[in-house]
């Protein structure tokens, strides 16, 4: 995902993946139903599938946030047990 907003503050590229982190601590985020869990869940899902997450400022303004996963699925040691 990319945006053209103000970008990330120093250190925020790691904080945004922490559970319950919200940049906007005002009532607007709370009223919109934001809990600050979305990117924390993305990070956990990416890790389970052998991937990772990233967040960075874009040249010229804005931010870029994304994830990677292994093409062949999660590593064998993290596979679900047979049913």
PyMOL Python script that loads the backbone (N, CA, C, O; Angstrom):
from pymol import cmd

cmd.read_pdbstr("""\
ATOM      1  N   UNK A   1       0.840  -1.151   0.000  1.00  0.00           N
ATOM      2  CA  UNK A   1       0.000   0.000   0.000  1.00  0.00           C
ATOM      3  C   UNK A   1       0.900   1.234   0.000  1.00  0.00           C
ATOM      4  O   UNK A   1       1.918   1.270   0.692  1.00  0.00           O
ATOM      5  N   UNK A   2       0.526   2.217  -0.761  1.00  0.00           N
ATOM      6  CA  UNK A   2       1.252   3.481  -0.788  1.00  0.00           C
ATOM      7  C   UNK A   2       0.264   4.615  -0.567  1.00  0.00           C
ATOM      8  O   UNK A   2      -0.895   4.533  -0.972  1.00  0.00           O
ATOM      9  N   UNK A   3       0.735   5.669   0.077  1.00  0.00           N
ATOM     10  CA  UNK A   3      -0.100   6.857   0.207  1.00  0.00           C
ATOM     11  C   UNK A   3       0.738   8.090  -0.069  1.00  0.00           C
ATOM     12  O   UNK A   3       1.952   8.001  -0.252  1.00  0.00           O
ATOM     13  N   UNK A   4       0.099   9.213  -0.096  1.00  0.00           N
ATOM     14  CA  UNK A   4       0.782  10.478  -0.357  1.00  0.00           C
ATOM     15  C   UNK A   4       0.649  11.419   0.841  1.00  0.00           C
ATOM     16  O   UNK A   4       0.738  12.638   0.697  1.00  0.00           O
ATOM     17  N   UNK A   5       0.438  10.842   2.016  1.00  0.00           N
ATOM     18  CA  UNK A   5       0.289  11.632   3.234  1.00  0.00           C
ATOM     19  C   UNK A   5       1.618  12.166   3.731  1.00  0.00           C
ATOM     20  O   UNK A   5       2.563  12.302   2.954  1.00  0.00           O
ATOM     21  N   UNK A   6       1.699  12.471   5.027  1.00  0.00           N
ATOM     22  CA  UNK A   6       2.899  13.081   5.594  1.00  0.00           C
ATOM     23  C   UNK A   6       4.062  12.105   5.778  1.00  0.00           C
ATOM     24  O   UNK A   6       5.164  12.537   6.119  1.00  0.00           O
ATOM     25  N   UNK A   7       3.856  10.823   5.566  1.00  0.00           N
ATOM     26  CA  UNK A   7       4.923   9.850   5.751  1.00  0.00           C
ATOM     27  C   UNK A   7       5.023   9.403   7.198  1.00  0.00           C
ATOM     28  O   UNK A   7       4.200   9.769   8.036  1.00  0.00           O
ATOM     29  N   UNK A   8       6.040   8.609   7.476  1.00  0.00           N
ATOM     30  CA  UNK A   8       6.250   8.041   8.807  1.00  0.00           C
ATOM     31  C   UNK A   8       7.237   8.884   9.604  1.00  0.00           C
ATOM     32  O   UNK A   8       8.212   9.401   9.058  1.00  0.00           O
ATOM     33  N   UNK A   9       6.980   9.014  10.878  1.00  0.00           N
ATOM     34  CA  UNK A   9       7.906   9.702  11.779  1.00  0.00           C
ATOM     35  C   UNK A   9       9.081   8.770  12.084  1.00  0.00           C
ATOM     36  O   UNK A   9       8.947   7.559  11.914  1.00  0.00           O
ATOM     37  N   UNK A  10      10.230   9.296  12.529  1.00  0.00           N
ATOM     38  CA  UNK A  10      11.360   8.433  12.885  1.00  0.00           C
ATOM     39  C   UNK A  10      10.940   7.374  13.904  1.00  0.00           C
ATOM     40  O   UNK A  10      10.338   7.696  14.928  1.00  0.00           O
ATOM     41  N   UNK A  11      11.259   6.112  13.619  1.00  0.00           N
ATOM     42  CA  UNK A  11      10.930   4.990  14.498  1.00  0.00           C
ATOM     43  C   UNK A  11       9.530   4.435  14.299  1.00  0.00           C
ATOM     44  O   UNK A  11       9.216   3.350  14.788  1.00  0.00           O
ATOM     45  N   UNK A  12       8.696   5.164  13.590  1.00  0.00           N
ATOM     46  CA  UNK A  12       7.313   4.718  13.405  1.00  0.00           C
ATOM     47  C   UNK A  12       7.227   3.515  12.468  1.00  0.00           C
ATOM     48  O   UNK A  12       6.245   2.774  12.510  1.00  0.00           O
ATOM     49  N   UNK A  13       8.238   3.310  11.624  1.00  0.00           N
ATOM     50  CA  UNK A  13       8.239   2.171  10.713  1.00  0.00           C
ATOM     51  C   UNK A  13       8.218   0.845  11.464  1.00  0.00           C
ATOM     52  O   UNK A  13       7.830  -0.174  10.894  1.00  0.00           O
ATOM     53  N   UNK A  14       8.623   0.838  12.721  1.00  0.00           N
ATOM     54  CA  UNK A  14       8.547  -0.366  13.560  1.00  0.00           C
ATOM     55  C   UNK A  14       7.324  -0.315  14.467  1.00  0.00           C
ATOM     56  O   UNK A  14       6.672  -1.336  14.687  1.00  0.00           O
ATOM     57  N   UNK A  15       7.010   0.861  14.994  1.00  0.00           N
ATOM     58  CA  UNK A  15       5.880   0.986  15.938  1.00  0.00           C
ATOM     59  C   UNK A  15       4.542   0.645  15.314  1.00  0.00           C
ATOM     60  O   UNK A  15       3.663   0.129  16.003  1.00  0.00           O
ATOM     61  N   UNK A  16       4.359   0.920  14.019  1.00  0.00           N
ATOM     62  CA  UNK A  16       3.041   0.691  13.423  1.00  0.00           C
ATOM     63  C   UNK A  16       2.640  -0.782  13.422  1.00  0.00           C
ATOM     64  O   UNK A  16       1.465  -1.097  13.236  1.00  0.00           O
ATOM     65  N   UNK A  17       3.597  -1.687  13.626  1.00  0.00           N
ATOM     66  CA  UNK A  17       3.288  -3.113  13.658  1.00  0.00           C
ATOM     67  C   UNK A  17       3.036  -3.627  15.079  1.00  0.00           C
ATOM     68  O   UNK A  17       2.773  -4.816  15.263  1.00  0.00           O
ATOM     69  N   UNK A  18       3.111  -2.759  16.071  1.00  0.00           N
ATOM     70  CA  UNK A  18       2.825  -3.159  17.451  1.00  0.00           C
ATOM     71  C   UNK A  18       1.318  -3.180  17.684  1.00  0.00           C
ATOM     72  O   UNK A  18       0.613  -2.283  17.222  1.00  0.00           O
ATOM     73  N   UNK A  19       0.811  -4.195  18.398  1.00  0.00           N
ATOM     74  CA  UNK A  19      -0.628  -4.222  18.692  1.00  0.00           C
ATOM     75  C   UNK A  19      -1.068  -2.952  19.420  1.00  0.00           C
ATOM     76  O   UNK A  19      -0.382  -2.468  20.320  1.00  0.00           O
ATOM     77  N   UNK A  20      -2.204  -2.433  19.020  1.00  0.00           N
ATOM     78  CA  UNK A  20      -2.882  -1.280  19.611  1.00  0.00           C
ATOM     79  C   UNK A  20      -2.199   0.054  19.327  1.00  0.00           C
ATOM     80  O   UNK A  20      -2.598   1.073  19.892  1.00  0.00           O
ATOM     81  N   UNK A  21      -1.181   0.077  18.467  1.00  0.00           N
ATOM     82  CA  UNK A  21      -0.556   1.349  18.103  1.00  0.00           C
ATOM     83  C   UNK A  21      -1.477   2.089  17.137  1.00  0.00           C
ATOM     84  O   UNK A  21      -1.941   1.532  16.142  1.00  0.00           O
ATOM     85  N   UNK A  22      -1.724   3.332  17.449  1.00  0.00           N
ATOM     86  CA  UNK A  22      -2.463   4.218  16.552  1.00  0.00           C
ATOM     87  C   UNK A  22      -1.730   5.536  16.518  1.00  0.00           C
ATOM     88  O   UNK A  22      -1.402   6.109  17.557  1.00  0.00           O
ATOM     89  N   UNK A  23      -1.476   6.011  15.318  1.00  0.00           N
ATOM     90  CA  UNK A  23      -0.801   7.302  15.191  1.00  0.00           C
ATOM     91  C   UNK A  23      -1.685   8.400  15.768  1.00  0.00           C
ATOM     92  O   UNK A  23      -1.223   9.254  16.523  1.00  0.00           O
ATOM     93  N   UNK A  24      -2.956   8.363  15.403  1.00  0.00           N
ATOM     94  CA  UNK A  24      -3.905   9.372  15.864  1.00  0.00           C
ATOM     95  C   UNK A  24      -4.551   8.876  17.149  1.00  0.00           C
ATOM     96  O   UNK A  24      -5.371   7.958  17.117  1.00  0.00           O
ATOM     97  N   UNK A  25      -4.195   9.464  18.261  1.00  0.00           N
ATOM     98  CA  UNK A  25      -4.750   9.053  19.549  1.00  0.00           C
ATOM     99  C   UNK A  25      -6.036   9.800  19.892  1.00  0.00           C
ATOM    100  O   UNK A  25      -6.594   9.626  20.976  1.00  0.00           O
ATOM    101  N   UNK A  26      -6.499  10.627  18.965  1.00  0.00           N
ATOM    102  CA  UNK A  26      -7.713  11.408  19.200  1.00  0.00           C
ATOM    103  C   UNK A  26      -8.977  10.577  19.055  1.00  0.00           C
ATOM    104  O   UNK A  26      -8.922   9.372  18.808  1.00  0.00           O
ATOM    105  N   UNK A  27     -10.090  11.226  19.211  1.00  0.00           N
ATOM    106  CA  UNK A  27     -11.370  10.526  19.167  1.00  0.00           C
ATOM    107  C   UNK A  27     -11.744  10.073  17.766  1.00  0.00           C
ATOM    108  O   UNK A  27     -12.535   9.142  17.618  1.00  0.00           O
ATOM    109  N   UNK A  28     -11.195  10.709  16.729  1.00  0.00           N
ATOM    110  CA  UNK A  28     -11.563  10.340  15.356  1.00  0.00           C
ATOM    111  C   UNK A  28     -11.264   8.870  15.064  1.00  0.00           C
ATOM    112  O   UNK A  28     -12.106   8.174  14.496  1.00  0.00           O
ATOM    113  N   UNK A  29     -10.083   8.388  15.443  1.00  0.00           N
ATOM    114  CA  UNK A  29      -9.721   6.991  15.198  1.00  0.00           C
ATOM    115  C   UNK A  29     -10.605   6.054  16.013  1.00  0.00           C
ATOM    116  O   UNK A  29     -11.050   5.021  15.513  1.00  0.00           O
ATOM    117  N   UNK A  30     -10.857   6.413  17.258  1.00  0.00           N
ATOM    118  CA  UNK A  30     -11.709   5.567  18.100  1.00  0.00           C
ATOM    119  C   UNK A  30     -13.137   5.519  17.563  1.00  0.00           C
ATOM    120  O   UNK A  30     -13.751   4.453  17.525  1.00  0.00           O
ATOM    121  N   UNK A  31     -13.659   6.653  17.154  1.00  0.00           N
ATOM    122  CA  UNK A  31     -15.020   6.693  16.625  1.00  0.00           C
ATOM    123  C   UNK A  31     -15.147   5.921  15.322  1.00  0.00           C
ATOM    124  O   UNK A  31     -16.220   5.402  15.015  1.00  0.00           O
ATOM    125  N   UNK A  32     -14.082   5.839  14.562  1.00  0.00           N
ATOM    126  CA  UNK A  32     -14.093   5.077  13.312  1.00  0.00           C
ATOM    127  C   UNK A  32     -13.956   3.579  13.569  1.00  0.00           C
ATOM    128  O   UNK A  32     -14.054   2.782  12.636  1.00  0.00           O
ATOM    129  N   UNK A  33     -13.732   3.189  14.821  1.00  0.00           N
ATOM    130  CA  UNK A  33     -13.619   1.782  15.169  1.00  0.00           C
ATOM    131  C   UNK A  33     -12.203   1.246  15.111  1.00  0.00           C
ATOM    132  O   UNK A  33     -12.005   0.032  15.168  1.00  0.00           O
ATOM    133  N   UNK A  34     -11.214   2.116  15.001  1.00  0.00           N
ATOM    134  CA  UNK A  34      -9.823   1.681  14.923  1.00  0.00           C
ATOM    135  C   UNK A  34      -9.338   1.170  16.278  1.00  0.00           C
ATOM    136  O   UNK A  34      -9.458   1.851  17.296  1.00  0.00           O
ATOM    137  N   UNK A  35      -8.789  -0.042  16.266  1.00  0.00           N
ATOM    138  CA  UNK A  35      -8.207  -0.609  17.475  1.00  0.00           C
ATOM    139  C   UNK A  35      -6.689  -0.650  17.413  1.00  0.00           C
ATOM    140  O   UNK A  35      -6.035  -0.870  18.432  1.00  0.00           O
ATOM    141  N   UNK A  36      -6.122  -0.441  16.235  1.00  0.00           N
ATOM    142  CA  UNK A  36      -4.676  -0.511  16.090  1.00  0.00           C
ATOM    143  C   UNK A  36      -4.168  -1.941  16.004  1.00  0.00           C
ATOM    144  O   UNK A  36      -3.041  -2.223  16.411  1.00  0.00           O
ATOM    145  N   UNK A  37      -4.987  -2.849  15.478  1.00  0.00           N
ATOM    146  CA  UNK A  37      -4.590  -4.256  15.381  1.00  0.00           C
ATOM    147  C   UNK A  37      -4.282  -4.710  13.957  1.00  0.00           C
ATOM    148  O   UNK A  37      -3.647  -5.749  13.773  1.00  0.00           O
ATOM    149  N   UNK A  38      -4.708  -3.974  12.966  1.00  0.00           N
ATOM    150  CA  UNK A  38      -4.595  -4.417  11.581  1.00  0.00           C
ATOM    151  C   UNK A  38      -3.195  -4.788  11.146  1.00  0.00           C
ATOM    152  O   UNK A  38      -2.976  -5.896  10.659  1.00  0.00           O
ATOM    153  N   UNK A  39      -2.245  -3.886  11.311  1.00  0.00           N
ATOM    154  CA  UNK A  39      -0.881  -4.173  10.855  1.00  0.00           C
ATOM    155  C   UNK A  39      -0.181  -5.181  11.752  1.00  0.00           C
ATOM    156  O   UNK A  39       0.698  -5.903  11.280  1.00  0.00           O
ATOM    157  N   UNK A  40      -0.539  -5.255  13.030  1.00  0.00           N
ATOM    158  CA  UNK A  40       0.017  -6.288  13.918  1.00  0.00           C
ATOM    159  C   UNK A  40      -0.419  -7.667  13.432  1.00  0.00           C
ATOM    160  O   UNK A  40       0.371  -8.611  13.451  1.00  0.00           O
ATOM    161  N   UNK A  41      -1.666  -7.785  13.001  1.00  0.00           N
ATOM    162  CA  UNK A  41      -2.155  -9.062  12.465  1.00  0.00           C
ATOM    163  C   UNK A  41      -1.483  -9.396  11.137  1.00  0.00           C
ATOM    164  O   UNK A  41      -1.131 -10.551  10.901  1.00  0.00           O
ATOM    165  N   UNK A  42      -1.302  -8.413  10.276  1.00  0.00           N
ATOM    166  CA  UNK A  42      -0.601  -8.635   9.007  1.00  0.00           C
ATOM    167  C   UNK A  42       0.797  -9.172   9.276  1.00  0.00           C
ATOM    168  O   UNK A  42       1.244 -10.105   8.609  1.00  0.00           O
ATOM    169  N   UNK A  43       1.491  -8.586  10.251  1.00  0.00           N
ATOM    170  CA  UNK A  43       2.846  -9.041  10.579  1.00  0.00           C
ATOM    171  C   UNK A  43       2.840 -10.492  11.043  1.00  0.00           C
ATOM    172  O   UNK A  43       3.678 -11.281  10.608  1.00  0.00           O
ATOM    173  N   UNK A  44       1.919 -10.849  11.907  1.00  0.00           N
ATOM    174  CA  UNK A  44       1.858 -12.234  12.408  1.00  0.00           C
ATOM    175  C   UNK A  44       1.554 -13.211  11.282  1.00  0.00           C
ATOM    176  O   UNK A  44       2.167 -14.276  11.201  1.00  0.00           O
ATOM    177  N   UNK A  45       0.622 -12.862  10.423  1.00  0.00           N
ATOM    178  CA  UNK A  45       0.272 -13.741   9.305  1.00  0.00           C
ATOM    179  C   UNK A  45       1.462 -13.903   8.364  1.00  0.00           C
ATOM    180  O   UNK A  45       1.761 -15.015   7.930  1.00  0.00           O
ATOM    181  N   UNK A  46       2.141 -12.802   8.045  1.00  0.00           N
ATOM    182  CA  UNK A  46       3.311 -12.876   7.161  1.00  0.00           C
ATOM    183  C   UNK A  46       4.387 -13.774   7.773  1.00  0.00           C
ATOM    184  O   UNK A  46       4.974 -14.592   7.064  1.00  0.00           O
ATOM    185  N   UNK A  47       4.658 -13.637   9.072  1.00  0.00           N
ATOM    186  CA  UNK A  47       5.683 -14.454   9.726  1.00  0.00           C
ATOM    187  C   UNK A  47       5.315 -15.933   9.694  1.00  0.00           C
ATOM    188  O   UNK A  47       6.181 -16.775   9.455  1.00  0.00           O
ATOM    189  N   UNK A  48       4.064 -16.259   9.927  1.00  0.00           N
ATOM    190  CA  UNK A  48       3.625 -17.652   9.891  1.00  0.00           C
ATOM    191  C   UNK A  48       3.836 -18.256   8.502  1.00  0.00           C
ATOM    192  O   UNK A  48       4.078 -19.456   8.370  1.00  0.00           O
ATOM    193  N   UNK A  49       3.744 -17.428   7.483  1.00  0.00           N
ATOM    194  CA  UNK A  49       3.922 -17.902   6.113  1.00  0.00           C
ATOM    195  C   UNK A  49       5.340 -17.683   5.599  1.00  0.00           C
ATOM    196  O   UNK A  49       5.573 -17.646   4.391  1.00  0.00           O
ATOM    197  N   UNK A  50       6.288 -17.536   6.529  1.00  0.00           N
ATOM    198  CA  UNK A  50       7.692 -17.427   6.156  1.00  0.00           C
ATOM    199  C   UNK A  50       8.075 -16.095   5.548  1.00  0.00           C
ATOM    200  O   UNK A  50       9.103 -16.002   4.877  1.00  0.00           O
ATOM    201  N   UNK A  51       7.285 -15.069   5.763  1.00  0.00           N
ATOM    202  CA  UNK A  51       7.558 -13.766   5.180  1.00  0.00           C
ATOM    203  C   UNK A  51       7.857 -12.710   6.214  1.00  0.00           C
ATOM    204  O   UNK A  51       8.201 -13.014   7.357  1.00  0.00           O
ATOM    205  N   UNK A  52       7.725 -11.480   5.806  1.00  0.00           N
ATOM    206  CA  UNK A  52       8.014 -10.357   6.692  1.00  0.00           C
ATOM    207  C   UNK A  52       7.187  -9.148   6.246  1.00  0.00           C
ATOM    208  O   UNK A  52       6.507  -9.192   5.221  1.00  0.00           O
ATOM    209  N   UNK A  53       7.256  -8.089   7.019  1.00  0.00           N
ATOM    210  CA  UNK A  53       6.554  -6.841   6.715  1.00  0.00           C
ATOM    211  C   UNK A  53       7.576  -5.720   6.569  1.00  0.00           C
ATOM    212  O   UNK A  53       8.713  -5.835   7.026  1.00  0.00           O
ATOM    213  N   UNK A  54       7.157  -4.641   5.931  1.00  0.00           N
ATOM    214  CA  UNK A  54       8.042  -3.485   5.822  1.00  0.00           C
ATOM    215  C   UNK A  54       7.209  -2.211   5.786  1.00  0.00           C
ATOM    216  O   UNK A  54       6.046  -2.221   5.384  1.00  0.00           O
ATOM    217  N   UNK A  55       7.817  -1.134   6.209  1.00  0.00           N
ATOM    218  CA  UNK A  55       7.214   0.201   6.151  1.00  0.00           C
ATOM    219  C   UNK A  55       8.342   1.185   5.916  1.00  0.00           C
ATOM    220  O   UNK A  55       9.392   1.108   6.554  1.00  0.00           O
ATOM    221  N   UNK A  56       8.120   2.106   4.999  1.00  0.00           N
ATOM    222  CA  UNK A  56       9.158   3.080   4.663  1.00  0.00           C
ATOM    223  C   UNK A  56       8.528   4.329   4.097  1.00  0.00           C
ATOM    224  O   UNK A  56       7.394   4.304   3.617  1.00  0.00           O
ATOM    225  N   UNK A  57       9.254   5.409   4.154  1.00  0.00           N
ATOM    226  CA  UNK A  57       8.814   6.647   3.523  1.00  0.00           C
ATOM    227  C   UNK A  57       9.113   6.577   2.036  1.00  0.00           C
ATOM    228  O   UNK A  57      10.140   6.037   1.624  1.00  0.00           O
ATOM    229  N   UNK A  58       8.211   7.126   1.234  1.00  0.00           N
ATOM    230  CA  UNK A  58       8.397   7.169  -0.207  1.00  0.00           C
ATOM    231  C   UNK A  58       9.183   8.418  -0.581  1.00  0.00           C
ATOM    232  O   UNK A  58       9.015   9.466   0.042  1.00  0.00           O
ATOM    233  N   UNK A  59      10.035   8.315  -1.585  1.00  0.00           N
ATOM    234  CA  UNK A  59      10.690   9.524  -2.075  1.00  0.00           C
ATOM    235  C   UNK A  59       9.629  10.506  -2.573  1.00  0.00           C
ATOM    236  O   UNK A  59       8.734  10.114  -3.321  1.00  0.00           O
ATOM    237  N   UNK A  60       9.713  11.735  -2.182  1.00  0.00           N
ATOM    238  CA  UNK A  60       8.739  12.725  -2.606  1.00  0.00           C
ATOM    239  C   UNK A  60       7.522  12.839  -1.709  1.00  0.00           C
ATOM    240  O   UNK A  60       6.630  13.644  -1.979  1.00  0.00           O
ATOM    241  N   UNK A  61       7.467  12.044  -0.640  1.00  0.00           N
ATOM    242  CA  UNK A  61       6.361  12.143   0.311  1.00  0.00           C
ATOM    243  C   UNK A  61       5.486  10.908   0.354  1.00  0.00           C
ATOM    244  O   UNK A  61       5.383  10.165  -0.622  1.00  0.00           O
ATOM    245  N   UNK A  62       4.866  10.703   1.485  1.00  0.00           N
ATOM    246  CA  UNK A  62       4.000   9.553   1.672  1.00  0.00           C
ATOM    247  C   UNK A  62       4.753   8.368   2.241  1.00  0.00           C
ATOM    248  O   UNK A  62       5.943   8.451   2.545  1.00  0.00           O
ATOM    249  N   UNK A  63       4.041   7.270   2.378  1.00  0.00           N
ATOM    250  CA  UNK A  63       4.614   6.056   2.964  1.00  0.00           C
ATOM    251  C   UNK A  63       4.254   4.850   2.111  1.00  0.00           C
ATOM    252  O   UNK A  63       3.304   4.881   1.328  1.00  0.00           O
ATOM    253  N   UNK A  64       5.029   3.794   2.277  1.00  0.00           N
ATOM    254  CA  UNK A  64       4.791   2.509   1.602  1.00  0.00           C
ATOM    255  C   UNK A  64       4.837   1.441   2.684  1.00  0.00           C
ATOM    256  O   UNK A  64       5.805   1.363   3.441  1.00  0.00           O
ATOM    257  N   UNK A  65       3.796   0.617   2.761  1.00  0.00           N
ATOM    258  CA  UNK A  65       3.711  -0.466   3.739  1.00  0.00           C
ATOM    259  C   UNK A  65       3.321  -1.725   2.985  1.00  0.00           C
ATOM    260  O   UNK A  65       2.435  -1.696   2.131  1.00  0.00           O
ATOM    261  N   UNK A  66       3.985  -2.834   3.302  1.00  0.00           N
ATOM    262  CA  UNK A  66       3.663  -4.079   2.608  1.00  0.00           C
ATOM    263  C   UNK A  66       4.177  -5.293   3.338  1.00  0.00           C
ATOM    264  O   UNK A  66       4.670  -5.205   4.462  1.00  0.00           O
ATOM    265  N   UNK A  67       4.053  -6.435   2.678  1.00  0.00           N
ATOM    266  CA  UNK A  67       4.490  -7.696   3.276  1.00  0.00           C
ATOM    267  C   UNK A  67       4.959  -8.648   2.187  1.00  0.00           C
ATOM    268  O   UNK A  67       4.663  -8.462   1.007  1.00  0.00           O
ATOM    269  N   UNK A  68       5.691  -9.664   2.603  1.00  0.00           N
ATOM    270  CA  UNK A  68       6.120 -10.742   1.721  1.00  0.00           C
ATOM    271  C   UNK A  68       5.718 -12.059   2.372  1.00  0.00           C
ATOM    272  O   UNK A  68       5.568 -12.134   3.592  1.00  0.00           O
ATOM    273  N   UNK A  69       5.546 -13.088   1.567  1.00  0.00           N
ATOM    274  CA  UNK A  69       5.311 -14.453   2.056  1.00  0.00           C
ATOM    275  C   UNK A  69       6.113 -15.400   1.183  1.00  0.00           C
ATOM    276  O   UNK A  69       6.488 -15.061   0.061  1.00  0.00           O
ATOM    277  N   UNK A  70       6.371 -16.585   1.703  1.00  0.00           N
ATOM    278  CA  UNK A  70       7.091 -17.594   0.920  1.00  0.00           C
ATOM    279  C   UNK A  70       6.185 -18.133  -0.172  1.00  0.00           C
ATOM    280  O   UNK A  70       5.007 -18.392   0.073  1.00  0.00           O
ATOM    281  N   UNK A  71       6.707 -18.302  -1.344  1.00  0.00           N
ATOM    282  CA  UNK A  71       5.923 -18.806  -2.475  1.00  0.00           C
ATOM    283  C   UNK A  71       5.372 -20.202  -2.191  1.00  0.00           C
ATOM    284  O   UNK A  71       4.255 -20.525  -2.596  1.00  0.00           O
ATOM    285  N   UNK A  72       6.147 -21.024  -1.499  1.00  0.00           N
ATOM    286  CA  UNK A  72       5.741 -22.404  -1.228  1.00  0.00           C
ATOM    287  C   UNK A  72       5.016 -22.563   0.103  1.00  0.00           C
ATOM    288  O   UNK A  72       4.855 -23.685   0.583  1.00  0.00           O
ATOM    289  N   UNK A  73       4.579 -21.469   0.705  1.00  0.00           N
ATOM    290  CA  UNK A  73       3.846 -21.562   1.966  1.00  0.00           C
ATOM    291  C   UNK A  73       4.765 -21.512   3.164  1.00  0.00           C
ATOM    292  O   UNK A  73       5.948 -21.197   3.034  1.00  0.00           O
ATOM    293  N   UNK A  74       4.221 -21.826   4.345  1.00  0.00           N
ATOM    294  CA  UNK A  74       5.010 -21.723   5.568  1.00  0.00           C
ATOM    295  C   UNK A  74       6.117 -22.773   5.590  1.00  0.00           C
ATOM    296  O   UNK A  74       5.999 -23.823   4.957  1.00  0.00           O
ATOM    297  N   UNK A  75       7.199 -22.483   6.326  1.00  0.00           N
ATOM    298  CA  UNK A  75       8.257 -23.480   6.482  1.00  0.00           C
ATOM    299  C   UNK A  75       7.685 -24.755   7.091  1.00  0.00           C
ATOM    300  O   UNK A  75       6.713 -24.696   7.843  1.00  0.00           O
ATOM    301  N   UNK A  76       8.274 -25.902   6.776  1.00  0.00           N
ATOM    302  CA  UNK A  76       7.766 -27.200   7.236  1.00  0.00           C
ATOM    303  C   UNK A  76       7.611 -27.266   8.753  1.00  0.00           C
ATOM    304  O   UNK A  76       6.674 -27.892   9.248  1.00  0.00           O
ATOM    305  N   UNK A  77       8.516 -26.628   9.497  1.00  0.00           N
ATOM    306  CA  UNK A  77       8.451 -26.691  10.949  1.00  0.00           C
ATOM    307  C   UNK A  77       7.252 -25.939  11.512  1.00  0.00           C
ATOM    308  O   UNK A  77       6.891 -26.137  12.672  1.00  0.00           O
ATOM    309  N   UNK A  78       6.629 -25.080  10.709  1.00  0.00           N
ATOM    310  CA  UNK A  78       5.484 -24.308  11.178  1.00  0.00           C
ATOM    311  C   UNK A  78       4.173 -24.780  10.541  1.00  0.00           C
ATOM    312  O   UNK A  78       3.136 -24.138  10.705  1.00  0.00           O
ATOM    313  N   UNK A  79       4.221 -25.898   9.816  1.00  0.00           N
ATOM    314  CA  UNK A  79       3.004 -26.419   9.198  1.00  0.00           C
ATOM    315  C   UNK A  79       2.051 -26.915  10.255  1.00  0.00           C
ATOM    316  O   UNK A  79       2.454 -27.294  11.355  1.00  0.00           O
ATOM    317  N   UNK A  80       0.770 -26.905   9.902  1.00  0.00           N
ATOM    318  CA  UNK A  80      -0.226 -27.415  10.829  1.00  0.00           C
ATOM    319  C   UNK A  80      -0.128 -28.931  10.912  1.00  0.00           C
ATOM    320  O   UNK A  80       0.187 -29.585   9.918  1.00  0.00           O
ATOM    321  N   UNK A  81      -0.393 -29.494  12.081  1.00  0.00           N
ATOM    322  CA  UNK A  81      -0.384 -30.956  12.202  1.00  0.00           C
ATOM    323  C   UNK A  81      -1.519 -31.570  11.381  1.00  0.00           C
ATOM    324  O   UNK A  81      -2.543 -30.929  11.145  1.00  0.00           O
ATOM    325  N   UNK A  82      -1.328 -32.802  10.956  1.00  0.00           N
ATOM    326  CA  UNK A  82      -2.370 -33.491  10.187  1.00  0.00           C
ATOM    327  C   UNK A  82      -3.602 -33.687  11.056  1.00  0.00           C
ATOM    328  O   UNK A  82      -3.507 -33.900  12.265  1.00  0.00           O
ATOM    329  N   UNK A  83      -4.750 -33.609  10.417  1.00  0.00           N
ATOM    330  CA  UNK A  83      -6.012 -33.752  11.164  1.00  0.00           C
ATOM    331  C   UNK A  83      -6.354 -35.196  11.424  1.00  0.00           C
ATOM    332  O   UNK A  83      -7.380 -35.486  12.039  1.00  0.00           O
TER     333      UNK A  83
END
""", "prot")
cmd.dss("prot")
cmd.show_as("cartoon", "prot")
cmd.util.cbc("prot")
cmd.orient("prot")
